[in-house]
Amino acid sequence: MTLTAIPEPLADASWEDIRALFMLTPNSIHLNTGTIGAMPYEVLDTMDRVTREWTGGLMDVYPPGMYTEHRANIARSFGVDQDEMVICHNATEGVARIINGLDLHEGDEVITTSHECYSVLSNFNLVRNRHGITMKVLTPPSGYDVRAEEIVELFERAIGPRTKVLAFAAITLFTGTLLPIRALCELAQRHGLITVIDGALLPGMLDCDMRALGADFISCSGSKFQCGPLGTGLLYVRNKVIPEYNPLPLPTLWPIISTWYPMIGSPPPRSTTEMESDNIGDYLQSAGSASIARGAGLAKACEIFDRIGRKRIERRAMELADHGRELIAEHFGEKAMYSPGADVRLRSPLVAFHPFREERDAWNVKKVHEFVTRMEHEHRIWIRWTEFDVPHSPHQYYAARFTGHLFNNHEEMERAVKTMVRLAEVMS
Amino acid sequence: MFTATAPVRIDTTGVRTGGTLRLHGSGDPVLDPACLDDAASAQLVRLYARQLFTYQPDPDPRSWQAIAPVPDLAAQIPSIYNAGLGASGTTYVVHLRPGVRWDTAVPRTVTAYDVIRGFKRLANPVRPAPTLGYFTSTIRGMAQFHAEYAAAVGPDASAAELAAFQNSHEIAGIFALDDESLVFEVVRPILDFISILALPPVVPAPVEYDAFVPGSPELAGNLRATGPYRLTGYARGSALTFEPNPVWRQDTDPVRRQFLDRIEVGLGGSVPAGVDLAWNARVPEPYTDPPADPANGLGWGLDPYLVFNLRRPGPLRDVAVRRSIAAAVDRSAVAAAVAGLRTGTAIRVARGIVPPDNDAYTGREPESTSDGRIDGLALTAIHPDTPEATVVARSYAADLERVGATVRLVALSPPAHRERVADPYGDWDLTTLSCAPAWHYQNGRVFLQRLFQGGADSTGNRGGYHEPEVDELIERALDSIDPRHANALWQQVEQRVLADVPVVPLLFQTPAVRNLRSERVRDAVAMPSLGYADDLCTLWLDY
């Protein structure tokens, strides 16, 4: 099935018309964009077309695998340049290439959180085992009343003389907390630290100027909020020094997995100015043959989001999630929320909460898993469960998490919450 | 002495079922899993008591699968990938395999609550598990549970008193989600928790065990089975008989089989004709040259080491005296005496506490500064009446007498010896013990924590050594999840302990010659987790 009539301009299209752009499973509610988004039909058409164009042909497949034009277009959408943007396979690959490419040595310390994606923690552990770095893993606060200052102070208190890196998620996947990214990057800059951001949920959710965030590295998924094909990701690598955003020298990065890293000698010294000395993105992008179709699909997804308007999408997703958040708070109470609510700076379109009456059920993975499974099997409502640490608690907490995105609507959110209330009542 | 049974029966794969497997050895085994402390007993307990996690027999000891825990009662190894292990590494969720039942009068499903009861029994104050320290230093609330348990009922409690405490108190870090699943919370992220859960004492306990004191003869007569065999006869000091457990189902057990009609273990006396395997003794195939290092990468054992009883007042509390004794013992002579028994092991004189191929091995020990004289010192040295322990005792006793001591050697049966050294008020000054690696991977703690950590729950620390500085180093080593850092700390522990001489390491040994088996024994696999004893659950008889 393909969509033939796309309402243009999308910037003025109704949300109902925009919803029709996406390949949504009929008679179901997709509230799990935090795991996987829904692709627009146009993206599928693009992938199909490009696949056919390049299958069995005799054309040189390597130049398009550098995605030069796609990277330039996508970079523009996020306020950066082509040399700073890489299309990779997913956020995990991107962050792994950064973490393993950092110039870290024995005794260097990395500060991160227990709420990071496994890919972040496992790759830093790999570097710990390989190079003898140390890790300080913080457990951030969770709950409706958490404030941004608490989080910044938590990181600040942890910084020591051997600290080299701050690594954190832009939006945590477990509690849906939008961390104070700019404030944390400024903190890092004050201490001369490298910032590595897991931005898996960032593109497609926030209208985001990556340079202005002030980070060194941001690794993103292309298939979550950005709604591109599975197996796509974006990687931002700061490649010029613009003091307004980040005055620190560019950190050393060894671009592991690279075809075009020099076979003898080294690349030029890294820039100390607003002009790049070399295209770090090309080193990272060149990795043998590439899926030209998937890159094109991701570029198309980004283009569609640009046409709709990224600020408009951000407001829509936030507003839908806020609606769900209010309904959850109304039915379950603010105390049931693991996602921040009182401090609007920390809100994201992901809402995690405890659905049951008994507190101890928050430690019961089976019960929370059953809740999510029954939502899917009995009601065709896709949410997910998450697990995370809570400061000073010996227990592993489990939560139900739902997500709002541009293709959802208020009616879906209300129906989902109503169903969750009913199911939680039955299961409590 | 052995019973005749129906002839073996062959199946389409060539494996034969049936027959009576005959073992013979000396000493009585520990039959209550919670009290297990020796590989020979664990070899028998494995027949009837399934664990949360265990090891599978692998014919190639160099294979990692020979030393990797596998799910037994548990449905799978908890990991990040199956939501069984939280990212912080302090919460494990274990789901039980469905369909495993007790051989009770009316067969009953093994539940998560049975597993929890099993853990509570480990901490009982009457006969606490010799490996208790691993658990109390790891599982949240278990040390407190043990302390409160001991304070509430004391070491002479009745079964009813024990049950009353257990059934009204919980270990904070172990709780059931329902009949099939339970959660373990550990006090810090550690890398060896599954290895700890794969220790032989970690088995569920049915409610019927509430009627018995742990480790008591009464319990031995009322064991309940989850494994493929069950104990059907036990005459203390004479014989044990195991027969198939009719409730056991192969489809619930990925590790064990049920090939045999009967297993008989003769105890004591001369070795009768028709024995298939030795039990509780190393009997190797014939060999000529001294056994070489098998070079399989598996940890050697500290076997044996001399322990000073520091619980008793007297001259042994003086480190200078202990140093003199350590200096006087001719470890090469001990090695020669043991080699003369031809038990098929590779032997090295021990330098240090941690044996080769274990984490934190250094092979170093501080230089001795003793003048070697201990004139007038009178010592009571107890030892098991096994051939090896006897020659070792005679060897070091002769050394000590040469430097002026008087040594009274007391030979005890292995169970009596176990009882005596476990008794805090036991009448002895010296004894020899051995310690094999309880697991073989990331095992920095298996020698140094177990043998030297102080405190009420350090039940493997038989001499009562207690040094706060060592305890603090041990805690720091346990806190480290970076193996390099942890190993460096364990090495510090070792050097610090050696300076205090609470023990004298004598030999490092590892089996290097195959176990002797009768011609009809097939597919017998020596398991590192059983001290290289054969797995009785998977072998079969050819005729």
Contacts between the chains, C-beta under 8 A, distances in Angstrom:
chain1	res1	chain2	res2	distance
A	114	B	87	5.7
A	114	B	88	5.0
A	116	B	87	7.7
A	118	B	80	5.8
A	118	B	87	6.4
A	121	B	87	6.2
A	128	B	482	6.2
A	129	B	482	7.6
A	129	B	483	7.7
A	132	B	482	7.7
A	132	B	484	6.7
A	134	B	482	7.6
A	137	B	88	7.5
A	139	B	88	7.4
A	363	B	183	6.7
A	364	B	177	5.2
A	365	B	83	5.9
A	365	B	93	5.5
A	365	B	177	7.4
A	366	B	177	5.1
A	366	B	178	6.8
A	366	B	181	5.6
A	367	B	177	7.3
A	369	B	83	7.5
A	387	B	83	7.0
A	387	B	86	5.8
A	387	B	87	7.2
A	388	B	87	7.6
A	389	B	86	7.0
A	389	B	87	7.3
A	389	B	88	4.8
A	394	B	90	7.2
A	394	B	140	5.4
A	394	B	172	7.6
A	394	B	173	6.9
A	394	B	185	5.1
A	395	B	91	7.0
A	395	B	185	6.7
A	396	B	86	3.9
A	396	B	88	7.2
A	396	B	90	7.4
A	396	B	91	3.6
A	396	B	183	7.9
A	396	B	185	7.8
